[in-house]
Amino acid sequence: MACVVSAAARHVGCMGFWACGRLEHQREHLALRCLDLRGFKTYWPQIGGKPKPQSLFPGYLFIRIEMQWHEARWSPGIVALLMNGLGPAKVGDHIILELKSREGRRSPCRRRGSSRCRRGSRVGIA
């Protein structure tokens, strides 16, 4: 699994939270670029290698919210942020760290008793 992390990630502090943004179809790179230009750290987990990696969560990416989330919500390429009432739903840092820890693996999931996942396989989330 590979990921795309914005260049702004080097300049962002440790405060804030992760939110999940829903992407416009086939405008993922536009959303990543626009969020980067606005100073947002992004995480777009992908699986597979070259030449064409695929998104682990098609149509979604994670955005680090440090102060205001409205600018991320209305960024080109973003359809919506997943909400929890009046604000974005928070994705725990531990979830992002777990996803990042699995990077580089061919498949980020494990099936009980098997080392490979196939379409339709039952998987457990720990």
Long-range contacts (C-beta under 8 A, 24 or more apart in sequence): 1-45, 1-46, 1-47, 1-56, 1-99, 1-102, 1-103, 1-104, 1-105, 1-106, 1-107, 1-108, 2-45, 2-46, 2-47, 2-48, 2-49, 2-53, 2-103, 2-104, 3-43, 3-44, 3-45, 3-46, 3-99, 3-100, 3-103, 4-32, 4-42, 4-43, 4-44, 4-46, 5-41, 5-42, 5-43, 6-32, 6-35, 6-36, 6-40, 6-41, 6-42, 7-36, 8-36, 8-39, 8-40, 8-41, 9-41, 9-42, 9-64, 11-39, 12-39, 12-41, 12-64, 12-66, 13-66, 15-66, 16-64, 16-65, 16-66, 16-67, 17-64, 17-65, 17-88, 17-90, 17-91, 17-93, 18-43, 18-62, 18-63, 18-64, 18-65, 18-90, 18-91, 18-92, 18-93, 18-95, 18-96, 19-62, 19-63, 19-64, 19-65, 19-69, 19-72, 19-81, 19-82, 19-88, 19-89, 19-90, 19-91, 20-60, 20-61, 20-62, 20-63, 20-81, 20-82, 20-88, 20-89, 20-91, 21-60, 21-61, 21-62, 21-63, 21-72, 21-73, 21-78, 21-79, 21-80, 21-81, 21-82, 22-59, 22-60, 22-78, 22-79, 22-80, 22-81, 22-82, 23-59, 23-60, 23-61, 23-77, 23-78, 23-79, 24-77, 24-78, 24-79, 25-59, 27-76, 27-77, 28-55, 28-61, 28-77, 29-77, 30-76, 30-77, 31-61, 31-75, 31-76, 31-77, 31-78, 32-61, 32-77, 34-75, 34-76, 34-77, 35-63, 35-72, 35-75, 35-77, 35-78, 38-71, 38-72, 38-75, 40-64, 40-65, 40-66, 40-71, 40-72, 40-75, 43-96, 43-99, 43-100, 45-99, 45-100, 45-103, 45-108, 47-106, 47-107, 47-108, 48-106, 56-99, 56-108, 62-91, 62-96
